[in-house]
């Protein structure tokens, strides 16, 4: 097997998360370029892609170690010149409707409240078990609703799926004539009022299923309305009370609440919009107002793994729960996950996002956990602008974050050697155009250990087959840290340190080098084997893929390297 580039690095950070990004020259340059480019677009010297007088927006970039978690590392605000109402100057405290980004806050609420994801909805909303329904409600749990796997329609009493105000346009296009009596008795924008809880649940029983439970992802606004009903039954409080208790108050998100918001803080566009609307039971799925400062606090809490009780709980939340047919798009709770091969060309970059839209408003929140950074876009004005803006932010800022990450990781690269009075062990690592660290060489008493690993591969990697090429072995951080004390070489004084585990990644293709006349389309060549090879081969009780960097706890400077399977300290 010979590979020019790694085919299957591990998920997660490929180099340690960068620190102090707010002072990085790479980021400062990116911020200056981005600010200048936005101002140039607003001056209509280049094409922005949207109608500038009608559009207001707020942009924010957040890092895990922001000096002030109450404010973004970088922000940009603009008020459209045609705005007739609302704030005179847009800033981080200006309120926008955030549409379906509300689902993210509602899911945080569900997680923090400790609701059992395996409980069936019929236990908390018994009306779903009454009467005859084509949807198998008895099979649907909290978990399926949160993950968009319930197979139910996206809307019900919200009116989002019925366009009564476009009735004449539909008919001109050839659709049959309808009268008001052909529409439901409530929840239809432009025709009648909101549905009560009882009316909503009655309509829910009349809905068609979109797919069997757990067969495929189907985006649903209705899911979060039903979740709020269940939480009210289980916890005895309404949605607004629970949101404040579990989310907005603990995070000091003082301007985030169900619509209507505060007109004196509002960004109100000069286009048709739903500012000031009471979303009622639809607030959990799409009816909150918020600000960039509030959402920056949320992002900061996620990036620091403080949003839930444990780091493990946050990392479990930041995982896909189902796939789409696109290899670059998956779905979480309730994340919209993009696996981008282009924003950082040397690697896949996982972007955990939640987007939202309300009438006249758009929003987008993204987390890039491997770098410890996040983005927020809030927009008031014509549709689709937020997608242009988030693409611009990611494309401008993430490459600069990657450059700073690689610069800070240079301390892990270079030549390492054991002390003169010990067994001679030498190791060499480089940071090249690929991901992680490249293992350039590893010897012990003159023996080539890298060649030795290649030699033992056929006899130890049972069930995988193929050959291992060692010309591109790479090392990645494992995310395992241990505080201890350590005596550096040449010193007789121990210091407090952090032992930082890294793992060698074994890329292999199962059928490589195997000759057969049987039909083949190369399907198995696309199979990722490396995740099965972690910690697989041991020598004397130590895994041969484990390397441990030793960092001074106070300064974070590198003071040593341990290679346990070689019994070596470098």
N, C-alpha and C positions, 0 to 999 in steps of 0.2 A: 504493500500500500504506500503510495506517495501522494501527498496532498500539498498543494501550493498554499492553501489557506485552511484554517480550522473549519471543519464542517459543522461541528456541534459543541460550541462552548456551553458551559452551564448557564442556567438562568440566574438573574440577579446581577450585582455589581461585578464587572470584569476587572476593575481596579478599585481600590478603596475610594469611598465617597470623598470628594474634595471638601476642603474646609475654607472658611473665610472667603467665600466667593464675592462678597461685597467689595473686597479690596483687590480682586484679581485684575491685572492689566488686560487680560483677554476679555473679561466681562465688561470692564469699563469701556473698552473699545467697541464691543458689541452694542452696549447701551447707547453710546454716542452715535454710532452708525444708524441704529434703529430709530432713535429720536429724530435725527436729521432726515431719514427716509420718510418717516411719518409726516413730518412737517412739510416736506417737499410734496407729498401726495395731497395733503390738506390745502396746499397752495395751488393745487391742480397743475403743477409743473410736470407730474407724471400721473399715469392713470391709476386711480385708487381702486376702482372696481365697484364703487357705490356712489350714491348721490350725496355729496358732501354736506350741503346745507341742511339736509333732513336727518343727518346721522350724528348722534352723540355716542361716545364710548369711553370705557375705562379699562386699562390694561394693567396687569400686575405680574411680577415675577417674584417668587418666594424661594428661599433656601432653608435648609434644615437648621442652620446655625445663624439665622438672621440676628444681628445685634439687638433689634427691636422686633419681637414676634408680632407686635400689634400693627406693624407697617411693613409693606413689601420692600424687598431689596431695590427694586426698580418699579416705577409706575409711570403711566402716561394717561392723561385725561383730555377729552375734547368735547365741547358743547357745540352742537350744530347751530349755525347762525339763524336758522328758520324756526327754532324752538319758541313757541309763544308763551309757554308756562314752565313752571318748575324752577330749579335753582339757576341762579345767574352765572355761577361758575361751578363746573363739575370737579369733584375731588374724590378722595378715598372714602368719604362719608356719604356720598350721593347714593340714593336708593334707585334700584332698578327691579322690575319684575324678572325673576330668573327662570320661569317656566319649569321644565322637567329636571333641571339641576336640583330642584326641591326634593326629588327622589333620593338624592345622595344624603341629604340631611335627615330625611325620614328613615333611611336605612341605618344611619348612625344611631338614631333614636331606638330603632328595633333592637339593634345589637347591644346598646348600652342598657336597655331595659331588661335584657336577659330573657326575652321571649323565646320559647322553645321552637326551633325551626321545624321540628317534626310533628308538632301539633296540627291536627287537621282543622281546616277553617270551619267545618260544620260544628265543631265543639264550641267555638266562640260566637259564631253567627248561625244559630240554629235555623233561621229562616231559609238558609241555603239547602237544608235537608228536607224542606217541605215542598209539597207539590211535585210536579213532573218537570224535569229540566234535561235538556239534551247534553248539558255539561255535567261531568261526573264529579260533583263538588266533594263527595266523600273521599276522593282520592287526592285532593289538593291540600297541600300544607302551606304554612308560612314560608317555608323554604322555596317552594316552587313559585310562589307569587313574587318573592324578592328577586329570583333569578330569571324571571320572564319565561318560566318553563311550565306554567299552568295550562297553556293552550287556550286561554280565554281571549276574547276580543280586546283591543286596546282601549276602547271607550264605552261608556254607557250613558249616564246622565249628564256627562260633561257637555254634550252637544258638539264636541270637537269633530265627530264623524258625520254629523248632519249639517248641510250647508243650505238652510232654508233661505237665507238672504241671497243665495245664488240661484234660486229656483227658476227664474225666468231665463237665465243664461243656460242652465241645464236643458230646458225645454227647447230653446233655439238650436241647441246642438243635436236635437233628435230624441231626447229622453221623453218618456210619456208624461202627460199633464198630471199634476197632483194638486190636491186641495189641502188646506190645513188639517182636515180630518184624517189624512193619510199619515200624519206624523205623530209621534208619541205625545202624550199629554203634558210632558214637562221636560225641561232640560234642553230645549231647542232654542239656540240663539236667534233672536229676531222674531220669535213666535210666541213663546210662553216662558214662564218662570222656572226657577231651579226646582229640582226634585227633592222631596223629603227622603229621609232614610228609607222609609217604608216603600215609597215609590221606586227608589233606586233598586232595592232588593227584589221587588216584583219584576222589574224590567230585566234584572240580571237573570232571573229564572227563565226568561223567554229568549235569551241569547243563543246563537249557534256557537258550538265550539269551533275553534280555528284549527286545532290539532289535538291529538291525544296528549294527555299529561306526560311531560318529560320527553316527548319525541323531538321537538325542535323549539328554538327560542322564538317567541312572539312578543314583541314589545307591547307593554300594557300599562296604561294610565290607571285603568280600573283596579289593577292589583293593589295599588297603594291606598285607594279609597277603602277597599275591603280590609286591608291590613289595619287601617285606622279604626274601623268598626270593631275588629277583633281586639285591638289594644284597649279600646274604651271598655269593652266587656271584661277583659282580663285584669286591667289595672284601675278601673273605676274613674278615669280622668279623660277629658277630651283631648283632641290632638294638640291644640294650642298650649294647654297646660303641660302636656308631656314633652313637647318640643322645648319649652322653656326650662323645664326641670332637668332634662337629660342632655340637652345640646346647647342652646343659646346662652343660658345663664352660666354653666360651667366654663364655656369658652369665651365669655364676655362678648358675645355677638349681639350687641345692644340694638342694632338696626335691622335684625333679621326676624321676620314674623310673617304670619299669613297676611295676604293682601286683604284690605287696602293698607297702603303704606302712608308715609307722612308727606303731604304735598310740598311742604317747605323744604324737604330734602330731595325731592323727586327729580329724576331726569325724565321729562315727558316729551316725546317726539311729536313733530307736526304731521305725522301720518296717523291713520286709523289705529287706535291702540286700546288696550284694556286696563290702563292704569286706573286705580280706584275701584276695580271690580272686587266683589266678595266671591271668592272661589268656593266657599262653603266646604262640602265634603271632598272637593277636588284639590284642596290646598296641599295635602300630603304628596300628591303626584305632580303638581305643577303650579301651585298658587302662592309661593313665598316671594317676599321682597328681600333684597340684601344689598350689600355694598362690597367693594373690593377689599376694604380693610377687614370686614367681618369674615369674608371668605379666605383672606390671607391667614387669619387666625386658625380657621379650620384646616387649611392646607398645612400650616406649620405644625399643628398637633398631629396630623397624619404622618408627616415626614419624620417626626421625632418618635413615632410609635407610642404616643401618649394619648391618642384618641380613645383607646380602650384600656382595659386593666393591664394587659400584658403585651409585650412585643410580638409574641407568637400569635395572639388574637388579631393584631393588625396585619401581620403578614398573611395569615389565613384569609383575611378579608381582601387583601390585594392579590387575588388569584383568580384565574378564569374558572367559571363553573360550567360553561358549555361553549360549544364552537359554532361558527357559521360555516358556510361552504367556502369562505375566503380564507386562505392561509394567513392573512394579515389582520383578521378581525375575529375577536372572540368576545364573550359576554361574561360579566361577573355580577356581584350583588351591590348595586345595580350597574356596575361599570360597563362602559363601552371601550373595549381594549383594542388598541392599534399596535400591531407588531411591525414597526417600520424598518425596512431594509435600506432606506435612502437617507434619512436625516443624519445618521452617522454611517457612512458607506461600509466601514470595516466590520460592522456588527449589526445584529438585530437590536432594536431599541423598543422596549415595551412602554407604551404610553397609556396610563389608566385615566380615562376621561369620563366626564358626564356633561352632556350638552342639553340645552333646553331652549324652548321657544314659547313665548306668549304673544298675544296679538300686539305687534309693534315692538317686540323685545326679543333679544336672543342672549344666550349665555353659554359659556364653555369653561370648565374647570379640568385641568390635567395634572396628573402626578407622574413624575418619572423617578421612581423610587431608587433605581440603581445609582442615580446621581444625587438624590436628596433634594430635588428641586420640584417646583410646581408653578403653574400658570393659571391666571384667571382673565377671562374676557367677559365684559358686560356691555351690551349694546342696546341703544334705543333708536329705532329707525327702520329702514327697509330690511327685508329678509336676506339671509345668507352672508351678511357682512362678517359675522362672527367667525365663519369658517375661513375666510380670507385672513382675518387677524390672527387666529390661533396658528395657522400655517406659517404666517410671517414670524410670529414669536418663536415657534419651535425651530424654524429653519435658520433664524439669526442667532438665537441665544444658545441652543444646545451644542452646536459645533464649538462655540467658545468655552462652554462648560467642559466638553471633552478635552480640549487643549489644556485647560487648567488641571484637569484630572490627571492627564499624562505627565504634566510638568511636576505635580506634587508626588507622583508615583516614581519619579526618577531615583528616589532614595532607595528603592527596592532593587534597582538594577545595578549592574557592575560585577566586578570580580570579588569573590569571597574565598578566604583560605583559613584553614585551621591554624592554631598557634604552632610555633616551631617545635615545641617539645611534645607534640601529640601526633597521632597518625595523620599523614598528609591527605587532606581532603580539600578539593578545590571545586568551586561552582561558579558559573557565569550566567548572568541573566541580562537580557536587553529588552528595551521597549522599541519595537519597530512599527511597521504600518499595520500589523495585525492586532487583535485584542489581547489584553492581559500582558503577562511577561513571557518572553520566549526563553526557554532553557537552552543556552548556547553550549554548555558543557558541564559534565559532572564526573570527577575522577576521584579515586581513592588509591593511594600508593601507586599511582601510575596506571591503574586499571580504569578503563572507560566504562563507567557505570551505566551511562546512557546506552551504549552498545549492549551491555549486559541485560538491561531491561528488554531491549528488542530481542535478544537471544532467548530469554525465558518466556516470552509472550506466548508462543504456540503451545507451551506446556502448562501454562497457568490460566489463560483466559478461556477456560473450558466453555463450550457452547457458543462461542462467538465466531471463532474461525478467522480466516484472513491473516494478514501480516500487519504488524505495527511499524509505521515509519517514524523514526525518532528525529528526523531532521526538522520537525516543526512542533515539538512538544511545548506545551504552554502551561503556565501556572496561573491560577486564579484565586482570589481571596475566598475563604470558606464562610466568613461571617462569624467565626468562633473566636472568642477572646477570653483570656484568663489573666487576672491581675495576680502578680506574685513579686518576688524579689529575684535579683540576678546579679552576678558578679561578672562584669565585662572582662574580656581578655586583657591581661596586663595590669589589672587592678586587684586590690585586695579588699575593696569596699563594695558591698551589695547596695543596689539601688532599687526603688520601686519601678516595676516594668509591667508592660502588657505583652503577653504571648499571643501572637496573631497567626492563626492557622491559614495556610494556603494549601491548595491541592493541585497536583499535576493532572492534566486532563488527557485521557487516552482516546484519541480519535481513531476509529477503525470502521471499515466497511465489511459486513459479514461475508459477502461472497467474493471479496477481492482476491485475485490470484487463483481462483478455482475455475478450472476448465470443464465445461460440460456442453454436450451437443443438444441438451434439452432446451425447449423454448424458454426465452427469458426476455422481459422488457426492462429489466434493471430496477424493479420495484424495491427490492431489498437494499439497493445502493443508497436509497433515500432514508433508510432507517437509522435513527440516532442511537448509537451503541454506548457512547461515552457515559451517559447517566447510569448505566448498569455496571460500569467498571470502577466507580468511585469506591475507594477503600477495599478493593477486591483482593489484591495480592499482598500478603504479609511476609516479613522476614524477621524471625525471632521475636514475634509479638508486636511488631511495628509495621504499619502500612507503608508500602514503598512510594506512595503518591503524596505523603504528608511532609510539608516543609513548614517551619515555624519561625517567623520573623519576631525579633525581640525589640520592643519600642520603649523608650524612656517614658514613663507615665506622665511626667511633668512637661516635657518638651515635645513629645511625640517623635523625637529623633530616633533613627535606627541605631541600635547598639550591638546587634548580633543576629546570627542565623543558626537555628538548630535543624539538623537533619536526623531525626531519631532513628530511622532504619539503618543508617550508617554509623550510629553512635558518635555523631560528630557535632561539635560546636564551632562555628566559624565567626 
